[in-house]
Amino acid sequence: MLTVLYEPRPAEAARLAALLDPAARIAADAHELAALLAADPGEPLVVFGPGAGTDEATAFAAGQRLRGPATGVVLLRADAGPALLREALRAGIREIADPGDPQAVRQACERSLELSRHLAAAPWPGAPGEQGTLPATGAEDGSGGRPGRIVTVLATKGGCGKTAIATNLAVTLAAGGRHRVLLVDLDVEFGDVAIALQLTPERGLADAVAMADRLDETGLRSLLTSYRPGLETLLAPLRPTDGEQIDGALVGEVLRLARGMFDYVVVDTPPHFSDPVLAALDLTDHLLVLSAPDVLTLKNTRIALETLDLLGQPAERRVVTLNRSGSPVGLTPQDVERVLKVPPHAHVPSSADVPLSLNRGVPLAAGDPAHPVSRAVADLAVRHLHAVPAQEPRRGRGRRGLLRRRDGRI
């Protein structure tokens, strides 16, 4: 699992090596650690055991961010309080784990190794095909490279399928790992992304509060939960009260940082215009305004569009999307347009497979790319978000028209 373990105490070093990797190379002091890394500067992981000094670990991590950012540092401490956590994050330490908790130690190392694999495989900007370490972006290095795009999914009525659309869109944009995508659950009271993807977060958006005004890339990465290659998530608090400290300023800080780290940032929102949502709208490149074919939802969507006009949000950034298109509810396309006062730009068909996929924790875009819902989301991404299309999925039942209308109904 790991490559280098820095632990001055032989007995503790042997215990940790047996726990993680019997073949781990052990450094008993700073000179041995330097020699191991000089021999192989591409090491993906260095674990500082409980016998190593905290100052040594933070100094090493801070220097390694410049020498070799793909090398991760994990610090083992039984008494990691908030002060140590802040110091470690500032220095660039990816994880802190309790050495007395074997599972926590293994998981911390696995997360760090997974991140190192992604960083090592990412190409340097302007050099397609060349392998580098940490990809720079125009937002960070001033080279003019394009920052990532923020896509916000908005619906002002619950039950529209907003989280289903957001999760499927994030999977689609990730394109199996070809793009770096972050899915942010901004419903800080009742977020559903973790449940929809069956993720168990150890950290999330609420933990960013302690790093407000000094959040950096390493700090943000420490709060993410991986779902699949290319797709990371920043999950909502588990308890509604934990979201009370999350304000617009913090959300703006998170999103500005994230757009320099990812190709796309997909933001799932609550069904109301909260302060965090307004902050996200200010930074949004593409706004998916989601509706559904029932008069109450359509009315709420029209009010949302009028509110966006009052807020000065440009109409050209909006993609009005009708979810569950084709539902036999007695509304014609003309009825929908009359209520909304604008024609929908995109349609996503109705399917009983959507709730089934949510119950399994596997979005249709991941489990069945040829499904009509998956293909509709992919079409939306290409046509309206200007995403690079993924490889054409295997054709099956998806051969049917995505926007089929029957008997004059949507």
N, C-alpha and C positions, 0 to 999 in steps of 0.2 A: 504493500500500500504506500509506504513512504520510502524516501531515499536517504535522508540524513537526519539523525537524532542527536541533538546537542544536550548532553546530560553529564555533569561532572561526576556524579555518584555511580560507581559501577553497578551496584545492586539494582538501583532504580532504572539505570539504563538497560540492564538485562530484562527487567520486568516489562518495560515499555516496548522493547524490541520484540519480546515474545507476544505481546498483546497486538502489535501492529504489523510487524514484518520481521521475522527472524533474520532476514538477510540485510536488514538496515545497517547502514554505515554509521558508526557512533563516533562522535567527537567529544572528547573530555574537556577540551578548553578551546579558547578562541583561535589559537594557532592551528589546531587540528581542523577546526571548522573551515578556516580560510584555505587550508591546503586542499580539503576535499572539494570545495567549490572552485578553486583554481584549476583543479584537474578536470572538472566537469561543470562549467558555468551554466549549463542548461538544466540543472537540477530543478524539478518542479515543486519540491516541498522541503522545508526545513522545520522541524519540530523542536522547540525549546522546552526541555523538561522542567519540572518544578525546582530542580537544583540549579538551573541557570539563572543568572541575575536578570531582573526585569529591565534594567538599564541596558544590559547587553542586547537583549531581544529587541528593544525599541530602536536602539542605535543601528543594529543590523538591518532591521526592516526598513528604516528610513533610507539607509544607503542603498539597499537592494532595489528600492523603487526606481532608482536611477540606473543602477548597474544591470539589473535584469528583472523587469517588472513581472515576468511570467513565473518567477519563483515565489511561491506562497510561503508565508510564515504563520505557524500555529503556536500559540503560547499555552502551556498547561499550568493552570493556577487553581488552587482550591478556594481562594478567597478573593475572587475578582469583583471588586466593588465598582461603583460608577466612575470614580476617579481613574482607576486603572483602565477601565474600558475606554474612556475618552482618550487617555494617553496612548493606548495601544492603537486605536483607530487613527489618530493623528499621525502616528509613526508609519502606518501601513500594515500592521498585523491584521491578517484576515479573520482569524478566529481565536477565541479563548475558550478553553474547555477544562473541566475539572478532572485532574488525573485519576481521581478515585472513581470516576464514572466511565468504564470502558466503552460503552456504547456512544456516549457523547464525544469521546476522544476520536473514535473511529469515524463518526459522522462528520466531525469538524475537518478531519484530514481528507475525507472523501469529497466534501464540498470544495475545499481548497484545490485539490487535484483536478476536479472537474473544471473549475475556473481556469486553472493553468493550461489545461488542454485547449480550452476555447481561445485563450490569449495567444498560445503558441501557434494555433492554426490560422489566426486572423492575418490577412495580408496588410502590408503597409499601404497607406493611401498613395495612389498614383503609380503603384507597382503591381499590377495584376499578376497573380501566380506566384509572387515571391512571398516566402514565409518570414514573418517577423514576430515580434512579441506583442506589445501593447499597441493597438492601432490608434494613431492620433487622429483628431478631427479638426476641421477648420475652426470650430468653436474654441478649441483648446490651444492650438499652436499657431493660429493666425495665418495658416497657409491658404485659406480660402476654401478648404474642403467643406462640403455641404453638411450641416448638422442634421441630426435625425428629425423626423417629422412626428408631430404630436397629433394623434387622432382621438377625439373625445366622443364617446357614445352617450347621448343625452335622451332621456325620456321623462316626461313630467307626470307619468302615471305608472304605478307599479303593475307588474304582470304583463308588460309588453314583450318580454323576452330579451331585455337589454343585456343581461349578463351572458345569455346564450350567444347573442350576436357578438359581444365583446370578446368572449373566449374563442369563438370560431374565427373571428377576424384576426386575433393575435396569432393563432396557429397558422392561418393562411399566410399572413405576412412573414412569419418566420421561415416558411418554405423549406421545412425539414432541416433547418440549420444554416441555410444560405444567407439569411439575414439575422441581425441581432434585434430582438424585440423584447420590450418590457411591458407587461400588463399591470397597470396600477388600479387597485380597488379603492376608489375614492369615496365609497359609501361607508363612512367611518362609524356609523351606528349599526347598520345591518348588512354589511357586505357579504356577498355570496360567492365570490370567486374561489375562495379556498374550498368551499363545499362542492362547487361545480367541477373543480379539478381534483377533488379528493386529496388536498394537500394539508399537511399538518405543519403550520408555521411555528418556528422557534422565535422569529423576530418579524417585524413588519413595520408599517407606517408609523405606528404609535412610538416605536423606539427611536424614530428620527427626532422626536421632540427634544431629547437630551442633547442632540447635536445641532440644534438650530443655530443659524448664523455662522457655523463653521463646518458644515457638512462637506465632505470631499468624496471623491470617487470610491476610495477604499471604504469609507464609512457607509456609503449607500450600498455598495456590493454586500456588505455584511448583513444588510437587512433583507436581502432578496431570497426567495425560495425558488429553486429551479423546477420547471415542469418537464421540459424536454429540450433536446439540443436547439439552441438559438432562442429559446423562450424562457425568460425569467419573470417572476411575479413579485410585486410589492403589495402585500396583503393587508386588508383592513384589520383593525383591532378585534380581538375575540369578544370583548365586552363593550357595549355601547358607551359606557362611561369613560373608557380609555380614549375615546376619540374626541373628548371635549377640548383637549389641549392642541388639537391639530387645526391650525388656522390657515388663512390664505397665504400669509407670508411664507410659512413652512412649505406649503404645497408648491408655491412658485419656485422656491429654492430647490426642491426636489426635482421638479420637471425641467428647470433650466440645466441642472447638472445631468439629468438622465438623457436629454436630447443630444448631449455631447458624447454619450457613451453607447447609445443604441441607434440603429437605423430607424426604428419606429417605436413610439411610446403610445400604447393604447390605454385610454383612461375610461374605466367604468364608473359611472356617477350615480348618486342617489336621485330619487324622483322629485327633487326640488332644487331651487337655486340657492345653495348655501355659499358661505364665504369661500371654502375650498373650491367649489365648482366655478365660481366667478374668477378665481385666480387661474384655474385651468383654462377657462375660456379665453383669457387674455393671451395665453401662449399657444392656443390651438391653431394648427394649420388646416385641419379638416374636421368638420363637426358633423357627425352622423346624428340627425334628429330622427329618432325612432318613433313610429306609430304603429297602430294595429287597426284592423277593420271593424271597429265598433264605435258608435257615435260618441261615447264618453271619452274614449282615448283620442279620437280625432279632434274633439273639441279642445281637450287639454293640449294637444300638439299645436293647434292653431294659436292658442294663448301663448305657448312657449315660443313660437315663431315671432309673434308680436313683441314678446318680452325681449327677444334677441335683437329685434329692430331698435327697441328703446335703449338697449345697452350699447348700440353702435356696432354690433357684431356683423361683419360683412356677409351679405346673402350668398356671395359667390363661393364662400368657404363651406357652405352647408350642403349636405347630402340628405335630403328628406327620404327616408327609407320606410317602406311599408312592410312590416313583418307579418307573417302568416297570411300572405297574399294567396288568394284562392280559397279561403275559408267560405263555406256556404252560409253566409250570414245575411243575405238579401241586400247587400250594398253593391252598387255598380261602381266602376271606375269614375264615372261622372259624379256620383254621390261623394266619393272620397275627395275628389278635387274641389267640389263645391264647399265642403266643410273646411278643408285645409286652406283653400284659396290659392293653392299651388299644386301642380301635379307632382306626385312622388318621382324622385329621380331613380330610385332603385326598388326592386321588389324581392322579398325573400319568401319562398312558398311555405305554406302550412304543412306540417308533418308531425305525426305522433312519435316519430323517431327522435325528435329534439328532446322532450323530457326524459325519454329512455336513456339517451346519451348522457344527460346531466346526472341521472341516477348512477350511471356507471363511472362517471368522472372522466369520460373520454369524449371530447367534442366531436361532432360528426366530421369536421374538417380533418381531424386526426385519424378517426376510426374508419371513415368511409368517404374519401375525397371525391368519389364519383356520385355521391348522393345529391339530389337536386338542391338541397339546402347548402351543401358545401360548394357546389358549383355557382350558386347565386352569390354567395359571399365572395368567392374568388372573382367573379365577374365585377362585383362592386369594387373590390380592391383594385382591379386593373383599370376599370373605366373611370372611376371617380377619385381614387387615391393615387393613381399613376404608379401603382406597384408593378414590379417586374413579375410577369406570370410565372407560376411554378410549372413544372413538367406536367403535361396533360395527363390527368388521372385515367386509370383503366376504365373503359366504358362499361357500364352495366345498366342499372335502372336509371342512371343519370342521362340516358339518351333522350328522355322526354324533355319537352321544352320547359325551361325554368319558369317562364312567365305565362304558362298556359292559363287561359281563361275559358270557363265553361258557362254556357247559358247566360252570357252577359254579366256574370258575377266576377268579382275580383278574386 
